[in-house]
Amino acid sequence: MKKDILRLGIALALFAAGACAALAVVYTVTEPTIAGLEREQLKASLQDLFPDADSFDAIEGGLESSVPGVTVTGAWKAGRGDATLGVAIKASASSYGGDAVMLVGVSTDRRIAGARVMTLSDTPGLGANAVNPAYFVDKTAKKTFPGQFAGKLINDAFEVKNDVVAISASTITSKALTSIVKEAGLVGSAWLEGNASGGTR
Amino acid sequence: MNRMWKIFVKGLVAENPLLMLMIGLCSSVAVTSSVSNGIGMGLAMTFVIVFAEFVISLFRKLIPSDARIPIFIIVIAAFTTMVDLSMQAYFPALSKSMGVFIPLIVVNCIIMGRVEAFASKEKPLDAVVDALGMGLGYTWVLIGIATLRELLGNGSLMGARIMPESFQPILFFTLPPGGFMVFALFISLNLWLKRKMAANAVVAKEAA
């Protein structure tokens, strides 16, 4: 009996070791590509929010969300030469199908420069319309759900179905995304007030 | 050769994993809301099942039967993670839209079922053929279901709008209840196909 357990254990360990070795090889090969893609995607999104900026510097610390449920996971200062154009905040909150991650640009004039949804797993045809570039909450002005935040003052109410148009039949997703934009706007403008140099108010 | 063909073709209709064996249903209802997801999931799962069946059949005499289930899971999980990493690196868009489903291949009962019922007893070449048949049987059903659901539920195919502007998408088909209904349609279609093929076989036998 004892011998049997040893034999089974050794067999199991050998198979596990083989699988580990194979996985290590694949990981080493794909890891640089995956990291590179992530960096590129972030760079493209940042540039999208601040088309005039020529530099993005990561901001370490000092940015904390004050509402429970919304977490700030990263921040970048968008600059052009010596001037600060604004700050981009990456923040997440719990949405309908798990965590939603957004990148929100806050400009020095206390407005939302733009908002992009980075990660969202949601029902196709309903909440997932938040990332559909062809789904317009405002059909006449051709504004997508995240697109409607551009130019909004950060002190606005940010109330779904009031000053924010909801995605039809997806109130939870609409509210979650709106709360991210609102909090990111407040956090971002507070940081800009304390740190921005050469910006205009 | 004829024997190989029989092993291969049974996965497509007569023993189709989804429509006849009725295993691995949960992930298939979940991913079939769009055709590109269906294709991606089908191919990823085919890749994993082919390699898992091959490796396990290769080592079938070395796998102690008392510890076979954990060993199967280690092998399947390793290949699934490889697929996941390669998709993230080379097909980021696909990997984004399928996100949570890829890790689910590990617990896809079709792979577990075929490894246990077939690969752990048969020769490696036979196992690969069986895996290909099962994988493609899974893939065609996913693509079929996804085509109907995306067309009716979203008015598009592969993300491109096909239906006229006046067509109001029937959201029901994108949601799980619609998925179950289309699934049932495909089960009956498959039963009809199977009966038709059996009848043809009898006719051919009598003629000979």
Contacts between the chains, C-beta under 8 A, distances in Angstrom:
chain1	res1	chain2	res2	distance
A	4	B	66	7.6
A	7	B	64	6.5
A	8	B	64	5.4
A	8	B	66	5.7
A	8	B	67	4.4
A	11	B	62	7.2
A	11	B	63	7.0
A	11	B	64	5.2
A	11	B	67	5.8
A	11	B	71	7.2
A	12	B	67	5.3
A	12	B	70	6.0
A	12	B	71	6.3
A	12	B	74	7.8
A	15	B	59	7.8
A	15	B	63	7.8
A	15	B	71	4.9
A	15	B	74	5.3
A	15	B	75	6.9
A	16	B	74	5.5
A	19	B	74	5.1
A	19	B	75	6.5
A	19	B	77	7.5
A	19	B	78	3.8
A	22	B	78	5.9
A	22	B	82	7.2
A	23	B	78	5.6
A	23	B	81	5.8
A	23	B	82	6.8
A	26	B	81	7.6
A	26	B	82	4.6
A	26	B	85	5.5
A	26	B	86	7.0
A	27	B	85	6.2
A	30	B	85	4.5
A	30	B	86	5.9
A	30	B	88	6.9
A	30	B	89	3.9
A	30	B	90	7.9
A	31	B	85	8.0
A	33	B	89	3.9
A	33	B	90	7.2
A	34	B	85	7.2
A	34	B	88	5.0
A	34	B	89	5.0
A	37	B	88	7.7
A	37	B	89	7.2
A	37	B	92	5.3
A	41	B	92	7.8
A	98	B	100	7.9
A	121	B	99	5.6
A	121	B	100	6.3
A	123	B	174	7.4
A	123	B	175	7.0
A	124	B	33	4.3
A	124	B	34	6.2
A	124	B	153	7.9
A	124	B	154	7.2
A	124	B	174	5.4
A	125	B	33	7.2
A	125	B	153	6.0
A	125	B	154	5.7
A	125	B	169	6.9
A	125	B	171	5.4
A	125	B	174	4.0
A	125	B	175	7.6
A	126	B	171	7.2
A	126	B	174	7.8
A	169	B	171	7.9
